[in-house]
Amino acid sequence: MSPFLLTRTLPEDATDAALRADVLQGLTHTPKTLPPKWFYDAHGSELFEQITELSEYYPTRAERESLVARSGEIAAATRARTLVELGSGSPEKTRHLIDALTALHTYVPVDVSESALTQAGHALIAERPGLEVHALIADFTARLALPDTPGPRLVAFLGGTIGNLLPAERAAFLAAVRALLSPGDALLLGTDLVKDEEVLVRAYDDASGVTAALCGSFILSVVRTARPTRVPKPRQRSRISKGRTRPASRPRRSSRAPSGPAMGRVPAAAGVARSTRKLRSRHSADVASTEERHA
């Protein structure tokens, strides 16, 4: 078996289709929302790694400190041979856990971004040649099937990501994770505690603008994915009248832009484009880099 295996549990076009569906649902409701999972393609994960090094952004630093201090205890308690990480993104923090799990055979990162999974998986294998990585392109909030790997398994859900789920979604998610676990398996859950509002605002609206650049990267990804396709012009037909053939009158141009088959009407598209232009003016270097990567 190759040390890196990538399994797609979603159809080839499912990621774009799911993004379009989330955009349509989220931006046509009040208040407008979009799931945070779409931030973290390969470039978004790189930007997030920059965010984690900012002095204002405490969650990653606090969780990293906890993992450094407690990974040995976690490894002793779980004796995990398979580590499953839901919403893995970059494995920067998880490396501490991987190093502590001396019996670890397989790492199973789960994410919707193929580029992020591939980049992280190859990096881990280069650092740890004896480790097998079986990456899953999957939505962990949907029905999830894990590969057949040695037990016991440790399922890690870190980064306070559970805070992105509403109470009903959270209950359904935890029930689904429980169904995945076999006797002897364990769940490692990272979550934030109640914080002062100013602390949260500084953490998620940093002065250097890296979080805004991440939002700009996300918006550009949404615009590219949701951009309506062009509708081909109808062919001109000839009209026959009294034995003479003359071209039909040219069709009048519609003042309405054609709408894409998957998006339908998305009134917020113009607002998204305006937000993108504002972000470009403040963070042109990051956003320009994003555009080149996805060109």
N, C-alpha and C positions, 0 to 999 in steps of 0.2 A: 504493500500500500504506500502511495506517495505520502510524504509528511504533510502535504497541504492538499486538502480536498474541499471543493466548493460545491455545495448542493443548493439548488434553487428550488424552494418549496412553493414559490409564487410563479405564475406564468410569466413568460418573457416580457410582456407589456404590462404586467400587473402593477409595477411600481408607478409608472406614469399614470395609469388609469386610476390607481388609488389616490395619487396626489391630486389629479383633476377632480375626483369626487370630493375629497376633503376641502379643496378650494371652493368648489361650487356650494357645498353645504355650509362651510364656515364663513364665507364672505357674503352670503346672502341672508345671514341671520343676524340678529341683534342680541348681545354684542357679537362683533365679528371675531372669530377665533380660527387658528390653524394649529394642528398638532405639532409639537416641538420636534418630533422624530424626523421631520423633513429638513431640519437644519444640517444634519450631519452626513453629507456626502464626504468624499475624501478631502476636498478643500475646506468644507465646513468643519470637519474634525481638526484640521490643522489650525484654523482660526480659534477653535475652542481650546486647543492646547495653549495658545497664546493667552487666552482669557484666564486659564487656570493659574498662570504665573503672575497675574496682576495682584497687587496688594489688596485691592478692594474685594476681590472674589475669594471669599473664605471657604465655600463648600468643599472644593477639591483639596485644598490644603488641609482642612480638618479631617476629611475622610482618609487622605493619604497618611496623615499622622496616626490615625486609628489603625490602619492596616499595617503600618510599620510596627506599631506597638503590639498588635494582637494577632498578626498572621500566624505566628507559631502556635498560639493557643487554638486558633481556628483549624489549622492543619492537624493538630493532635486530636481535636474533638471529632473531626469529620473523616480523617484518613482517606480523603477523596482521591480517586484515580482518574476521574473526569471532572473538569471544571466547565460548567455551562454559564456563559455570561450573556444576559439579556440586554439588548440595546448596547452592544459592546463599544462601538465607535473606536477610539484609540485605547489600546490596552496599557497606557502609561501607569495608572494606579494598580492595575491587575497584576503587573509584573511582580509586585511584592508578594502577592498571594501565590502566584505560580512558583516563585522561588522557594516559598515556605512549604509547599506541597511536594515533599520529596518523592512520594509514590505516584505523582501525577503522570498519566499516560497520554491523555487527550484533552485538548482545549477546544471547546465548542463555542465560538462567538456567534451571536445571533443579531442580525441587523437588517434593515431594509436596503442599505447602501452596499452594492457589490464592490464599488471602488474602495470604500473604507475597509471592508472585510479583506479584500485582496492585499491592500497595502499593509494592513496590520498583521495579517497572517504570515506573509513572507518575511516581515521584519522579525517576528517572534521566532520563526524557524531558523533564520540566520543566526540569531543569538543563542538558541537552544536546539541544536541539531537533533537531540533525542526526543523532542516533543512532537506529537502529531497534532495537527490543527485541522479540524473538520468544521468549516464555516457554513452557516446556514443563512441564505437570503430569505428572510421570513419576517413577518409582522408578529412580534411576541404578544400583541394584544388580541390577536386572532387565534384560531385553533392551531396549536403548535405540536409537532411530532419531533421528538429528539432521535438522533441516530443511535444505533446499537453500539454502545461504548462500555468499557469496563466500569463497574461500580466499586464502591459507592460513588455517587455523584453529588457534587456541590453546585447548586444553582445560585449564581450571584446576580443581584439586581441592585446596582450601586448608583451613586451620584444623586441621590434624592429624586430619581426619576419618577418614583411612585407618586410624588407630589404633583406631577403633571396630569394625573388621573383624577377624575371626579369620583365622589364616594361610591356611586353605583358601579362605575368602571373599575374602581379599585377592588371592590368585593368580587366582581366577576373575574378579574385578573388573578387574584390570590387563590380563588377556587380552582382556576385552570392550572396554576402552577402546582397546587397540591395534588391534582390528578396526575401530574407528570412524575411525581416523586414515588420511588419504591421504598420499602423498609430499609433503613440505613442511610438514605439520601438526606440532604439538608438544604435549607434555604438561608442565604446570607443577604440580608436586606439593609441597604444604606438609606437613611432618611434624615432630613433636616428637622430641627426643633424650632419653636416659636422664636422669632427675631424682631428686634425693633425695626420699624418701617424704614428709617434712614439707612440702616445697615443693608437692607434688601435693595433699596434704590441704588446705593453706591455699587453694590455687587453686580447689578444687572444693567447699569447705565454708567459704565466706567468713563473716567475723564479722558482717557487716551483714545476712546472711540473704537476699540476692537469689537465690542459687542455690536455696535452699530454696523461695522463692516460685516460681521456674521449675518446680521439681519439683511444687509444689502445683498450678500451672496445668496441667501435664501430667496429673497424677492426675485432676483434675476433667474434663479432656477425655476421658480413658480411661473414667471412670465414666459420663459422658454418652453416649459412643458405645456402650459395652458394656451399658448399662442394659437389662435384659430388658423386652420388651414385655408388656403385660397380655393375658392369655388371656380372651376373652369368656366370660361365664357361659353354660352351656347353657340353652336354653329349656326351661321346664317343660312337660311333656306331660300330658295328661289320661288317666286310666285309666277305662275303661268297665266297670262291674260291675253286672250284673242291671238294665240299663236306666238306671242312674244314673251321672252323670258327677261325678267328684270330682277336685280337683287332686292332682297327685302330691306326695309328701312333699318338703319343701325339701331340696336337695342339701346334704350336710354340707360345711362349709368344710375345705379341706385345710390342714394346718399347714405345708405346703411352698410356698414362693413359686414362681410359674411361672418357667420358664427361657426365655430368649429364643431365637429360632430360630438365630441365628448363634453365640451364645456357648456354649450347652449349660451344663455345670457349670463354674463358675470359683470354686474354693474360696477364692481370694485376694481376692475382691471385698470381703468384710467387712474384711479387713486394709487394703485400699486406702482404704475409707471411713474407717477409724480414723486412717490416716496423714493423710488430708485434714483431719480435725478437728484433729489436732495442729498441722498447718501453719497452719490458720486462726487458732488461738489465738496463734501467734507472728507471723504475717504477714497479719493480717486485711485490711489495706487492699489489698494486692496481690491476694489471692485473691478478695476481694469484687469488685474491679474485673474480675477474670477472669470471675467468674460473670455480671456484668452484660453483658460483651461477648458472651458465648455464650448469653445467655438467649433 
